[in-house]
Amino acid sequence: MALIDNLISYWKLDESSGNAADSHGSNTLVNSNVTFSAGVINNGAVFNDAADKLDGGEIAAFAYQIGSDMSVSMWIKPS
């Protein structure tokens, strides 16, 4: 099984502004007050407030409805 088998979306979060593009599928994350800043590799998303978010809409609900497992992986650097 290849790493991208059954992959729905992959976000690099290396934008400099705006929404976060899906590098694998077509599920763009809508930006609500998130900024982007230099990371270890390219850029990363910066959440300064509890209200800041990148909204994927119904992606999790879709995975639940079809009865499939879902996993999320990310690197986090708390301040």
C-alpha positions as a Python dict, from the first residue, in 0.01 Angstrom:
ca = {
    (1, 'M'): (0, 0, 0),
    (2, 'A'): (140, 338, -100),
    (3, 'L'): (136, 635, 137),
    (4, 'I'): (-120, 820, -75),
    (5, 'D'): (-363, 527, -114),
    (6, 'N'): (-706, 644, 9),
    (7, 'L'): (-564, 987, 95),
    (8, 'I'): (-839, 1249, 83),
    (9, 'S'): (-642, 1570, 140),
    (10, 'Y'): (-293, 1701, 213),
    (11, 'W'): (-223, 2060, 314),
    (12, 'K'): (137, 2183, 313),
    (13, 'L'): (33, 2514, 475),
    (14, 'D'): (319, 2686, 294),
    (15, 'E'): (106, 2973, 160),
    (16, 'S'): (204, 3332, 233),
    (17, 'S'): (-161, 3447, 270),
    (18, 'G'): (-518, 3347, 193),
    (19, 'N'): (-677, 3003, 197),
    (20, 'A'): (-477, 2681, 237),
    (21, 'A'): (-464, 2484, -88),
    (22, 'D'): (-510, 2107, -89),
    (23, 'S'): (-199, 1959, -251),
    (24, 'H'): (-366, 1622, -314),
    (25, 'G'): (-742, 1665, -345),
    (26, 'S'): (-982, 1953, -385),
    (27, 'N'): (-1058, 2043, -21),
    (28, 'T'): (-929, 2396, 25),
    (29, 'L'): (-920, 2516, 386),
    (30, 'V'): (-1095, 2852, 427),
    (31, 'N'): (-881, 3095, 625),
    (32, 'S'): (-1035, 3281, 918),
    (33, 'N'): (-767, 3516, 1056),
    (34, 'V'): (-474, 3271, 1031),
    (35, 'T'): (-140, 3415, 921),
    (36, 'F'): (151, 3230, 766),
    (37, 'S'): (511, 3261, 880),
    (38, 'A'): (848, 3098, 809),
    (39, 'G'): (869, 2740, 931),
    (40, 'V'): (1138, 2473, 925),
    (41, 'I'): (1034, 2380, 570),
    (42, 'N'): (868, 2665, 377),
    (43, 'N'): (592, 2837, 576),
    (44, 'G'): (354, 2730, 850),
    (45, 'A'): (17, 2845, 982),
    (46, 'V'): (12, 3079, 1283),
    (47, 'F'): (-292, 3074, 1514),
    (48, 'N'): (-283, 3376, 1748),
    (49, 'D'): (-632, 3351, 1896),
    (50, 'A'): (-882, 3079, 1984),
    (51, 'A'): (-1109, 3208, 1705),
    (52, 'D'): (-841, 3168, 1434),
    (53, 'K'): (-909, 2866, 1213),
    (54, 'L'): (-859, 2693, 883),
    (55, 'D'): (-1203, 2550, 807),
    (56, 'G'): (-1229, 2229, 607),
    (57, 'G'): (-1606, 2225, 612),
    (58, 'E'): (-1756, 1880, 590),
    (59, 'I'): (-1442, 1665, 546),
    (60, 'A'): (-1464, 1498, 890),
    (61, 'A'): (-1842, 1459, 862),
    (62, 'F'): (-1797, 1287, 524),
    (63, 'A'): (-1545, 1037, 666),
    (64, 'Y'): (-1785, 962, 952),
    (65, 'Q'): (-2084, 914, 721),
    (66, 'I'): (-1910, 657, 502),
    (67, 'G'): (-1789, 474, 812),
    (68, 'S'): (-1419, 511, 740),
    (69, 'D'): (-1142, 580, 987),
    (70, 'M'): (-976, 919, 983),
    (71, 'S'): (-638, 1030, 1106),
    (72, 'V'): (-479, 1371, 1133),
    (73, 'S'): (-108, 1440, 1163),
    (74, 'M'): (62, 1773, 1230),
    (75, 'W'): (366, 1941, 1384),
    (76, 'I'): (286, 2194, 1654),
    (77, 'K'): (519, 2449, 1815),
    (78, 'P'): (352, 2604, 2120),
    (79, 'S'): (481, 2943, 2228),
}
